Each structure stands twice: as C-alpha cells, then as structure tokens.
C-alpha cells in the first residue's frame, strides 16, 4: 500500500525556504521556517470503508492542506487499496474533502471523503456506508476472481420450438433444509428438471462442501459451528449419513436424478396428478425418498413459474442438457446460482438467482422456506436467508435509495440472461473477460456483470 508521506513534504518545504532565502539573513530565514512548521497541525478522521475502517491523516498549515495520507488495511488490495494514494493526492489538490474519488472504488472513495470531512470538522455524509451501497457499486468490482463454481451436469433431452425456464423454492423434505428446483418447459410439458437442497452442516466434517463465501462475509450469517451446504455438492457425506441412520440404499443425488427423469416428458397436470398418489415413490424407478411426491410438486411449481418467463426458440437437432452451477458472482456477502440449458456449444437458456442474509423481521423481507422452522437454527441471531429474486422489491429499493440504482436487481439478472442466451459458450466467455462487459449488455447496470456471465459459462461447460 502506497502512502503520501507528510514528513517528506514538510522537509521539502523547509529546504525550499532555506534555498530561497540565501541572499538574506540565514538566521531569520531558518527561524521563519521553524515558525511555519510549528504552526502546522495534524488532523485525523475515520469512516467505514468497504472492508473496514478508512483513516485519513491531514497536515494543515493555516488554511492550506499540505499533505494527506489515506489508510485502509482491510480494503481490497486490487481496487480500494490501489485507490488510497490517489485519494490522498485528491484531498491535497482539493484542499478539503470535496474530491471526485476513484472510478471503480466508490465505497472506499466515499469513506476517504467522509473521513477527511470529519478530520476538518465538516459535515459527514453517511449514504455510502449502507450495505446496499457497498453491494451495488464496489463489491463486484472487488471480486474479479470469484470463488470456484460448483457445477452439476444434467441429463440430455431433445426439444424443438419455444422453451422457457423457471425456479421454485420449497420445503420438499422436512424442516431442516430448503429445496431449489428448476424446470424447463415446452408449452405445458416439462422437458427437463433439476433438484438440489441446502442444509446447515458441520463444515469440519469430511465431504462437506459449504457454499461459496462461507469462509467470508456470508459466513457471518451462520450460527456457531455450522455452514450452509448443497446436498448435491456434499452428496458423498449426506448419502453416507442416510445409509448409516436410515439404511438408505440409494444416494441422495441419484434419488434427485430419478425424480427428474420421471418428470421429464410429462405435462404439468400429469406431474401434479402423480404427486397426489400416496404411493408415487413406487412409480418412480430408482427413487426411494418418502418425500418423492413433494419433489414432484416442486418441479410442477417451477414449471408454472417458467411459463411466466421469456421464451427462446430452439430449432437445431442437437441434444440439450440442463446444468446447474453454484458460485460467487457478486462480492463476499452472498452466493449465486444459475441454471443453464446448453447444446454443448451454445448457451440456449439461463436463469440467475442469489442468496443473502438479511436482518430478520424487516418489512418486505421473506426468508427461504423453513426459515420459521428447524432450518433457522443455522442462522446467526437476528439474521434470515433470502433469495434476491423473491425479495427483489425490497432489495431493489435499497439499491435505489442508497446507491442511486436505476435498474431492479431481477431486471439486471434478466438482462444478463437475455444477452448470453443464444450466444456460443466461447463468445460468452470472451465477453466475461472484458473489463467493460456491462457496456455490452443492454439493460444491465451491475458492475459485476462479467462475473454473472462467467457463472453462466461455468454452468454451460459442466
């Protein structure tokens, strides 16, 4: 981290005064220099930055700022950290806190401005200290290298014509987890489905793979000793427990796959009718879960949601498959999910969602299913886990109020999806690698647009 050293500046001024006074009385000149240095005062101010406290130290002589040092040891090195030296120079140049800031480091810049204002006894702005402001501006820019994505490859299927994709969150299995289901539909027929579940587990247990950012800010939403994990990503561990505790003979991921295969090719009505049978598990080859009916209901719900979303036309003969991916496209306070329909070369259809901890009891915030049951025992006190799509009204309003966002969070997701749908995987990956990827996505305003595109690419490449 580079700093503007005030001592160097002051020393240079003293030497300069001495040199300029060579034709006069040397004793008088030195005394004047000493007097000016004695009148210099050091002022300090602090403000909350992106990663922690940002401190500004100002050297002021009379009405003039002669030096300013900005420190923020917890700011992200590649973004906020790099901006610190420039911010110090701006404070000196502006002779105050009214600085332009550094592009791409909005939160750190505002913190430096506020800390300088505090040091100078000026009014401090608090707007950018909010969580929504951080997440809408700098969080993604500081996440150029998101956590490694966890991808799952689905079964192949064939279809021609208009297809749509949708998501449903439910409580298909008891009260200790929540279920995430995707469905791809062609008209009223489900052509592909995908099931996963999330449960709090012991992160130290062998085979448990917590969701991305569990070791970062997102993990602060956990109760002590647990971490959120996908049952598919931790299938070995979870299946072993099923075998030991319930004598289960079929792995959890194989059960999901069997239920998905049963639903594929059936209409929504046929799936709902099957789910209404008491012994439906006996009709699903390869499935042994007693809650099979509930998983089928979840697929039907996802299919109905899909019918409300934009469609794409697919007329090629190549087989398609529905893949799913879990990653960290946006900073460290949430984890991201995406479903991707691909033909192996092209991204045909995609769907993005994200999950974040919110303050429990906040008006407009809806927790994931089972947030009022045993699943909530995995929450830190005062927190609740929610989907940003489900809470799009609340989250988008925060973005608007605290970060002047002009586009809703769900509209941003949709714009990114529309941009990459029908794009080759190679072209999408190339777009994700561009610094200005957001400028190429009509309707998107998120600084981390490139990371969302890469998330979809990761899913397509599974």
C-alpha positions as CSV (number, residue, x, y, z in Angstrom):
1,X,0.0,0.0,0.0
2,X,1.5,3.3,-1.0
3,X,1.2,6.4,1.2
4,X,1.8,10.2,0.8
5,X,4.4,10.9,3.5
6,X,3.7,14.2,5.1
7,X,7.1,14.4,6.7
8,X,8.7,14.4,3.3
9,X,6.5,17.2,2.1
10,X,7.3,19.4,5.1
11,X,11.0,18.7,4.9
12,X,11.0,19.7,1.2
13,X,9.2,23.0,2.1
14,X,11.7,23.8,4.8
15,X,14.7,23.2,2.4
16,X,13.0,25.3,-0.3
17,X,12.5,28.2,2.1
18,X,16.2,28.0,3.1
19,X,17.3,28.0,-0.5
20,X,15.1,30.9,-1.5
21,X,16.5,33.0,1.5
22,X,20.2,32.7,0.5
23,X,20.5,36.4,-0.2
24,X,19.0,37.4,3.1
25,X,19.8,36.8,6.8
26,X,20.1,33.0,7.2
27,X,19.2,33.0,10.9
28,X,16.0,35.0,10.2
29,X,15.0,32.6,7.3
30,X,15.6,29.5,9.4
31,X,13.5,30.9,12.2
32,X,10.7,31.7,9.8
33,X,10.8,28.2,8.5
34,X,10.7,26.8,12.0
35,X,7.8,29.0,12.9
36,X,5.8,27.9,9.9
37,X,6.5,24.2,10.7
38,X,5.4,24.8,14.3
39,X,2.1,26.2,13.1
40,X,1.3,23.0,11.1
41,X,-1.4,20.9,12.7
42,X,-2.2,17.2,12.2
43,X,-5.8,16.2,11.9
44,X,-7.3,12.7,11.7
45,X,-10.7,11.3,10.7
46,X,-12.2,7.9,10.2
47,X,-15.1,6.4,8.2
48,X,-16.4,2.9,7.3
49,X,-15.0,1.7,4.0
50,X,-15.7,-1.5,2.1
51,X,-13.6,-3.8,4.2
52,X,-13.3,-1.9,7.4
53,X,-12.1,1.5,8.8
54,X,-10.5,4.0,6.4
55,X,-8.4,6.6,8.2
56,X,-7.3,10.0,6.8
57,X,-4.4,11.9,8.3
58,X,-4.2,15.6,7.2
59,X,-1.3,18.0,7.6
60,X,-2.6,21.6,7.5
61,X,-0.7,24.8,7.7
62,X,-3.0,27.8,8.2
63,X,-5.8,27.3,5.6
64,X,-3.8,25.1,3.3
65,X,-3.6,21.3,3.4
66,X,0.0,20.3,2.6
67,X,-0.3,16.6,2.9
68,X,-2.9,13.8,3.3
69,X,-2.5,10.1,3.9
70,X,-5.3,7.7,3.4
71,X,-5.0,4.3,5.1
72,X,-7.4,1.3,4.8
73,X,-5.6,-2.0,5.6
74,X,-8.8,-4.0,5.0
75,X,-9.8,-2.5,1.7
76,X,-9.5,-4.9,-1.2
77,X,-5.8,-4.6,-2.5
78,X,-6.7,-4.6,-6.2
79,X,-9.4,-1.9,-6.0
80,X,-9.8,0.1,-2.9
81,X,-6.2,-0.5,-1.8
82,X,-4.9,0.8,-5.1
83,X,-7.0,4.0,-4.8
84,X,-5.7,5.1,-1.4
85,X,-2.6,7.0,-2.7
86,X,-4.7,8.8,-5.4
87,X,-7.3,9.7,-2.8
88,X,-4.7,11.4,-0.6
89,X,-3.5,13.4,-3.6
90,X,-7.1,14.5,-4.3
91,X,-7.6,15.8,-0.8
92,X,-4.4,17.9,-1.1
93,X,-5.4,19.2,-4.5
94,X,-9.0,20.0,-3.4
95,X,-7.7,21.5,-0.2
96,X,-10.6,19.7,1.5
97,X,-12.9,16.8,1.4
98,X,-14.7,17.7,-1.9
99,X,-12.9,15.1,-4.0
100,X,-14.0,13.3,-7.2
101,X,-12.9,9.9,-5.9
102,X,-11.5,7.0,-7.9
103,X,-13.7,5.2,-10.5
104,X,-14.4,1.6,-9.5
105,X,-13.7,2.2,-5.8
106,X,-16.8,4.1,-4.9
107,X,-17.2,2.9,-1.3
108,X,-13.5,3.5,-0.5
109,X,-13.6,6.9,-2.1
110,X,-16.7,8.0,-0.2
111,X,-15.1,6.7,3.0
112,X,-12.0,8.8,2.3
113,X,-14.2,11.8,1.6
114,X,-16.1,11.3,4.9
115,X,-13.0,10.7,6.9
116,X,-11.4,13.9,5.5
117,X,-14.6,15.8,6.3
118,X,-14.6,14.5,9.9
119,X,-10.9,15.5,10.3
120,X,-11.7,19.0,9.1
121,X,-14.8,19.4,11.2
122,X,-17.1,19.4,8.2
123,X,-20.5,17.6,7.8
124,X,-20.0,13.9,7.1
125,X,-22.2,12.1,4.5
126,X,-23.4,8.6,5.6
127,X,-25.1,7.5,2.5
128,X,-22.5,5.2,1.1
129,X,-21.9,3.4,4.4
130,X,-25.0,1.3,3.9
131,X,-24.8,-2.3,2.9
132,X,-26.8,-1.8,-0.3
133,X,-24.5,1.0,-1.5
134,X,-21.5,-1.3,-1.0
135,X,-23.0,-4.2,-2.8
136,X,-24.3,-2.2,-5.8
137,X,-21.1,-0.4,-6.5
138,X,-17.8,-1.8,-5.3
139,X,-18.5,-5.3,-4.1
140,X,-18.4,-6.9,-7.6
141,X,-15.6,-4.8,-8.9
142,X,-13.5,-6.1,-6.0
143,X,-14.5,-9.7,-6.9
144,X,-12.6,-10.1,-10.2
145,X,-11.7,-13.6,-9.1
146,X,-14.9,-15.2,-7.7
147,X,-14.8,-18.4,-5.8
148,X,-14.6,-21.6,-7.8
149,X,-18.0,-22.6,-9.1
150,X,-19.6,-25.9,-8.2
151,X,-21.3,-27.3,-11.3
152,X,-23.5,-30.3,-12.0
153,X,-24.2,-31.8,-15.4
154,X,-27.8,-32.8,-16.1
155,X,-29.3,-35.5,-18.4
156,X,-29.7,-34.9,-22.1
157,X,-33.0,-34.2,-23.7
158,X,-34.4,-33.1,-27.1
159,X,-36.9,-30.5,-28.0
160,X,-37.7,-28.0,-30.7
161,X,-39.7,-24.8,-30.6
162,X,-40.2,-22.3,-27.7
163,X,-38.8,-23.3,-24.4
164,X,-38.8,-21.4,-21.0
165,X,-37.0,-21.9,-17.7
166,X,-38.2,-21.3,-14.1
167,X,-37.2,-21.8,-10.5
168,X,-39.1,-22.7,-7.3
169,X,-38.0,-22.6,-3.7
170,X,-39.9,-25.0,-1.4
171,X,-39.7,-27.3,1.6
172,X,-40.0,-30.6,-0.1
173,X,-38.2,-32.6,2.6
174,X,-38.9,-31.9,6.3
175,X,-38.0,-28.7,8.2
176,X,-34.2,-28.7,8.2
177,X,-33.5,-27.7,4.7
178,X,-34.9,-25.8,1.7
179,X,-35.3,-27.1,-1.9
180,X,-34.3,-25.3,-5.1
181,X,-35.9,-26.7,-8.2
182,X,-35.5,-25.7,-11.9
183,X,-37.8,-26.7,-14.7
184,X,-37.6,-26.3,-18.5
185,X,-40.9,-26.3,-20.3
186,X,-42.1,-26.5,-23.8
187,X,-45.7,-25.4,-23.7
188,X,-47.3,-27.3,-20.8
189,X,-44.7,-30.1,-20.9
190,X,-41.7,-30.4,-18.6
191,X,-38.7,-31.3,-20.8
192,X,-36.1,-31.2,-18.1
193,X,-35.9,-30.6,-14.3
194,X,-33.2,-30.2,-11.7
195,X,-33.4,-30.6,-7.9
196,X,-31.0,-29.5,-5.1
197,X,-31.4,-28.8,-1.4
198,X,-29.4,-26.7,1.1
199,X,-28.9,-27.6,4.7
200,X,-26.7,-26.5,7.5
201,X,-23.9,-29.0,8.2
202,X,-20.7,-29.3,10.2
203,X,-18.1,-27.6,8.0
204,X,-15.3,-29.7,9.5
205,X,-16.9,-33.0,8.6
206,X,-15.2,-34.9,5.7
207,X,-17.1,-34.5,2.5
208,X,-19.0,-31.3,3.5
209,X,-18.5,-28.6,0.8
210,X,-20.0,-25.3,2.1
211,X,-21.5,-22.8,-0.4
212,X,-19.1,-20.1,-1.8
213,X,-18.3,-17.3,0.6
214,X,-18.9,-19.4,3.7
215,X,-15.4,-18.5,4.7
216,X,-16.1,-14.8,4.1
217,X,-18.8,-12.2,4.9
218,X,-21.6,-14.5,4.0
219,X,-20.5,-16.9,6.8
220,X,-21.2,-14.2,9.3
221,X,-24.9,-15.1,8.9
222,X,-24.2,-18.6,10.4
223,X,-24.8,-19.8,13.9
224,X,-21.7,-21.1,15.5
225,X,-20.3,-24.4,14.3
226,X,-22.4,-24.8,11.1
227,X,-22.2,-23.8,7.4
228,X,-24.7,-24.0,4.6
229,X,-24.1,-26.7,2.0
230,X,-25.7,-28.1,-1.1
231,X,-26.7,-31.7,-0.7
232,X,-25.5,-32.4,-4.3
233,X,-22.1,-30.8,-3.6
234,X,-21.9,-32.8,-0.4
235,X,-23.6,-35.9,-1.8
236,X,-21.0,-38.4,-0.5
237,X,-21.2,-37.1,3.0
238,X,-25.0,-36.8,3.0
239,X,-25.6,-40.1,1.4
240,X,-23.3,-41.8,3.9
241,X,-25.4,-40.3,6.7
242,X,-28.6,-41.6,5.0
243,X,-27.1,-45.1,4.9
244,X,-25.9,-45.1,8.5
245,X,-29.0,-43.5,10.0
246,X,-31.9,-44.7,7.8
247,X,-30.4,-47.7,6.0
248,X,-30.8,-45.8,2.7
249,X,-29.8,-47.8,-0.4
250,X,-29.8,-45.0,-2.9
251,X,-27.6,-41.9,-2.8
252,X,-29.3,-38.5,-2.4
253,X,-28.2,-37.2,-5.8
254,X,-29.3,-40.5,-7.5
255,X,-32.7,-40.0,-5.9
256,X,-32.9,-36.5,-7.3
257,X,-31.9,-37.7,-10.7
258,X,-34.5,-40.5,-10.7
259,X,-37.3,-38.0,-9.8
260,X,-36.2,-35.6,-12.5
261,X,-36.2,-38.4,-15.1
262,X,-39.7,-39.4,-14.1
263,X,-41.0,-35.8,-14.6
264,X,-39.3,-35.2,-17.9
265,X,-41.7,-35.6,-20.8
266,X,-44.8,-35.2,-18.7
267,X,-47.2,-32.3,-18.6
268,X,-47.6,-30.2,-15.5
269,X,-51.0,-31.7,-14.9
270,X,-49.6,-35.3,-15.2
271,X,-46.8,-34.5,-12.7
272,X,-49.3,-32.9,-10.2
273,X,-51.6,-35.9,-10.6
274,X,-48.7,-38.3,-9.9
275,X,-47.7,-36.3,-6.9
276,X,-51.2,-36.7,-5.5
277,X,-50.8,-40.5,-5.3
278,X,-50.0,-42.0,-1.9
279,X,-47.5,-44.5,-3.3
280,X,-45.9,-42.4,-6.0
281,X,-42.4,-43.3,-4.9
282,X,-43.2,-46.9,-6.1
283,X,-43.8,-45.5,-9.6
284,X,-40.5,-43.6,-9.8
285,X,-37.9,-46.0,-10.8
286,X,-34.7,-45.6,-8.8
287,X,-36.2,-43.3,-6.2
288,X,-36.6,-44.3,-2.5
289,X,-37.2,-41.0,-0.8
290,X,-40.5,-40.9,1.1
291,X,-41.0,-37.2,0.1
292,X,-40.9,-38.0,-3.6
293,X,-44.3,-36.5,-4.0
294,X,-43.2,-33.2,-2.6
295,X,-40.2,-33.1,-5.0
296,X,-42.7,-33.6,-7.9
297,X,-44.8,-30.8,-6.6
298,X,-41.7,-28.6,-6.6
299,X,-41.0,-29.4,-10.2
300,X,-44.6,-28.6,-11.2
301,X,-44.3,-25.2,-9.3
302,X,-41.0,-24.4,-11.1
303,X,-42.7,-25.3,-14.4
304,X,-45.5,-22.9,-13.8
305,X,-43.1,-20.2,-12.9
306,X,-41.2,-21.0,-16.1
307,X,-44.3,-20.3,-18.2
308,X,-44.2,-16.7,-16.9
309,X,-40.7,-16.1,-18.1
310,X,-39.3,-15.1,-21.5
311,X,-39.0,-17.9,-24.1
312,X,-36.4,-18.7,-26.7
313,X,-36.7,-20.7,-29.9
314,X,-34.6,-23.7,-30.4
315,X,-34.8,-25.5,-33.8
316,X,-31.5,-27.4,-34.0
317,X,-31.2,-31.2,-33.9
318,X,-28.5,-31.3,-31.2
319,X,-29.5,-32.7,-27.8
320,X,-29.8,-30.3,-24.9
321,X,-29.0,-30.6,-21.3
322,X,-29.9,-28.6,-18.1
323,X,-26.8,-27.9,-15.9
324,X,-26.7,-26.1,-12.6
325,X,-23.9,-24.0,-11.0
326,X,-23.2,-22.5,-7.6
327,X,-20.7,-19.7,-7.4
328,X,-19.9,-16.2,-6.0
329,X,-20.5,-13.7,-8.8
330,X,-21.1,-10.8,-6.5
331,X,-18.7,-9.9,-3.8
332,X,-18.5,-11.8,-0.5
333,X,-21.9,-11.3,1.2
334,X,-23.9,-13.8,-0.9
335,X,-23.7,-16.8,-3.1
336,X,-25.0,-17.1,-6.7
337,X,-26.8,-19.9,-8.5
338,X,-27.6,-20.4,-12.2
339,X,-29.3,-22.9,-14.4
340,X,-28.1,-23.2,-17.9
341,X,-29.6,-25.1,-20.9
342,X,-26.8,-25.8,-23.5
343,X,-26.3,-27.9,-26.6
344,X,-22.6,-28.2,-25.8
345,X,-21.5,-25.2,-28.0
346,X,-24.2,-22.6,-27.3
347,X,-25.9,-21.2,-24.3
348,X,-29.6,-21.7,-25.1
349,X,-31.3,-20.5,-21.9
350,X,-30.2,-19.4,-18.5
351,X,-31.5,-18.3,-15.1
352,X,-29.8,-16.5,-12.2
353,X,-30.6,-16.1,-8.6
354,X,-28.6,-15.2,-5.4
355,X,-29.0,-15.8,-1.7
356,X,-28.0,-13.4,1.1
357,X,-28.6,-12.9,4.8
358,X,-30.9,-10.1,5.7
359,X,-32.0,-8.7,9.0
360,X,-34.8,-10.8,10.4
361,X,-38.2,-9.1,10.9
362,X,-37.5,-6.4,8.2
363,X,-40.6,-5.4,6.4
364,X,-40.6,-6.7,2.8
365,X,-38.0,-9.5,3.5
366,X,-39.1,-13.1,3.0
367,X,-36.9,-15.9,4.2
368,X,-36.3,-19.1,2.2
369,X,-38.7,-21.9,3.1
370,X,-38.3,-23.3,6.6
371,X,-36.9,-20.1,7.9
372,X,-39.6,-20.3,10.6
373,X,-38.6,-24.0,11.4
374,X,-35.6,-26.1,12.3
375,X,-33.6,-24.7,9.3
376,X,-33.5,-21.3,11.1
377,X,-31.3,-22.9,13.9
378,X,-28.4,-22.4,11.5
379,X,-28.9,-18.6,11.4
380,X,-26.9,-16.2,13.5
381,X,-29.1,-14.2,15.8
382,X,-31.2,-11.6,14.0
383,X,-30.5,-13.0,10.5
384,X,-32.6,-14.7,7.9
385,X,-31.6,-16.1,4.5
386,X,-33.4,-14.9,1.4
387,X,-33.4,-15.1,-2.3
388,X,-32.8,-11.8,-4.1
389,X,-35.4,-12.7,-6.7
390,X,-38.0,-13.4,-4.1
391,X,-37.0,-10.2,-2.3
392,X,-36.5,-8.2,-5.5
393,X,-38.8,-5.3,-4.4
394,X,-37.1,-4.8,-1.1
395,X,-33.5,-5.3,-2.4
396,X,-34.1,-3.1,-5.5
397,X,-35.5,-0.3,-3.3
398,X,-32.3,-0.4,-1.2
399,X,-30.2,-0.2,-4.3
400,X,-32.2,2.8,-5.5
401,X,-32.2,4.6,-2.1
402,X,-28.6,4.0,-1.2
403,X,-26.8,3.7,-4.5
404,X,-29.0,5.5,-6.9
405,X,-29.5,2.3,-8.9
406,X,-31.8,2.8,-11.9
407,X,-32.5,-0.9,-12.7
408,X,-34.0,-3.5,-10.4
409,X,-31.9,-6.5,-9.3
410,X,-34.2,-9.0,-11.1
411,X,-34.3,-6.9,-14.3
412,X,-30.5,-6.9,-14.2
413,X,-30.4,-10.7,-13.9
414,X,-32.9,-10.9,-16.8
415,X,-30.9,-8.6,-19.0
416,X,-27.7,-10.6,-18.5
417,X,-29.6,-13.8,-19.3
418,X,-31.1,-12.3,-22.5
419,X,-27.6,-11.2,-23.5
420,X,-26.0,-14.6,-23.3
421,X,-28.9,-16.8,-24.4
422,X,-28.2,-18.0,-28.0
423,X,-24.5,-16.9,-27.6
424,X,-21.8,-19.5,-28.1
425,X,-20.0,-20.5,-24.9
426,X,-16.7,-19.2,-26.3
427,X,-18.2,-15.8,-27.2
428,X,-19.8,-15.5,-23.7
429,X,-16.5,-16.4,-22.0
430,X,-14.8,-13.8,-24.2
431,X,-17.4,-11.2,-23.1
432,X,-16.9,-12.2,-19.4
433,X,-13.2,-11.4,-19.8
434,X,-13.8,-7.8,-20.8
435,X,-13.4,-5.0,-18.3
436,X,-16.4,-3.2,-19.7
437,X,-18.7,-6.2,-20.2
438,X,-21.6,-4.3,-18.6
439,X,-21.5,-1.8,-21.5
440,X,-22.2,-4.7,-23.9
441,X,-25.3,-5.9,-22.0
442,X,-28.4,-3.8,-22.8
443,X,-30.4,-3.1,-19.7
444,X,-27.8,-4.2,-17.2
445,X,-26.1,-1.8,-14.8
446,X,-24.4,-4.1,-12.3
447,X,-20.6,-3.5,-12.1
448,X,-20.1,-7.3,-11.7
449,X,-22.0,-8.2,-14.9
450,X,-18.9,-10.0,-16.2
451,X,-18.9,-12.3,-13.2
452,X,-22.5,-13.3,-13.8
453,X,-21.7,-14.1,-17.4
454,X,-18.8,-16.2,-16.3
455,X,-21.1,-18.1,-13.8
456,X,-23.4,-19.0,-16.7
457,X,-20.4,-20.0,-18.8
458,X,-19.1,-22.3,-15.9
459,X,-22.5,-23.9,-15.9
460,X,-22.6,-24.4,-19.6
461,X,-19.1,-26.0,-19.6
462,X,-20.0,-28.6,-17.0
